[in-house]
């Protein structure tokens, strides 16, 4: 029942609304990490054989924001997701 006041607040379906926010936060962070790690940038270096140098051509690729920033974002994301899951899964206090 939504009409039972407890401590000046109405008890009932209002508890579902904050849970949706925590779920959206976790989903958003997971999507952000997928985009960061999936969006790659790279470059190739080609050496001409006519120059007489014995160097090989090579290519590199990695996250567009760079590995240090991507790993930092991932570490912070793990902490935020852990906090959100803690808030989401904690038992409500009953009086």
N, C-alpha and C positions, 0 to 999 in steps of 0.2 A: 504494500500500500504506500502510496506517495504522500499521504496526508498525515503521517505520524511525525510530528516535530521532535527532534532530539538535539538539544543544545542550540536551538535557534535555526537549525537547518532541516530541510525536508529530506527524509530518508526514502530511498527507493531507487529509481532507475538512474539517478544522477551519478551513480558510481560507474556506470558504463562509459560515460563520456570521456573521463580522463584516460581510461584504458585505450581508447581509440587513438588518442594523441601519442601515447608511448609506442603503440604498434606502428603508427605512421612514421615516427622518428626512427625506429629500427629499420623499417623498410627503406626509408629515404637514405639512411647512412649506408646500407648495403648497396643500394643502387649507385650512390656517389662513388663508392670504392670500385664497383664494377666498371664505371665509366673511366675513372682515373687510371686504373690498371689496364683497361682495354684500349684506351686512346693512346696510341704509340706514335712516336716521332723518331726519325733516324736520318742517317746520311750515309753516303757511299763515297769512297775515295778510290779513284781509278788512276793507276800509273800507266803511262805509255811505255811501250817496250823500246821505242826509239831513243829514249833518253839515256840508255846505257846503265840505268840504275837497276839493281836487283831487288826491287820492292814489289810486293804483291798488293793487288787491290783488295779492299775490305769494306764491309758495311757494318753499321751498328744500329741498334734500335732499343727503345725503352719507353717508359712512361713519358708522356708529353711534359709533365711537370718535373721530371727528373726523379731518380731513385730516392734521394734523401727526403724530398718532400712527399713522395708517395708512401714511403715507409712511415714517416711521421704521421701522416693522415691516417694510415691504417692503425697505428698504435693508439692514437687518440680515439679513433672509431671504436676500437675494442673496449676501451674504458667507458665510453658513452653508452655503447650497447649493453655492457654489463650492468651499468647503473639503471638503464631503462628496463632491462629484464628484471632486475631486483625490484624496482617500483611496480612493474606489471604483475609479478608473481607473488608479491608479499601478501600475507593474509590481512584482511581488514580487521581493525581493532573492534571488538564487541564489548559493550558495556553491560 
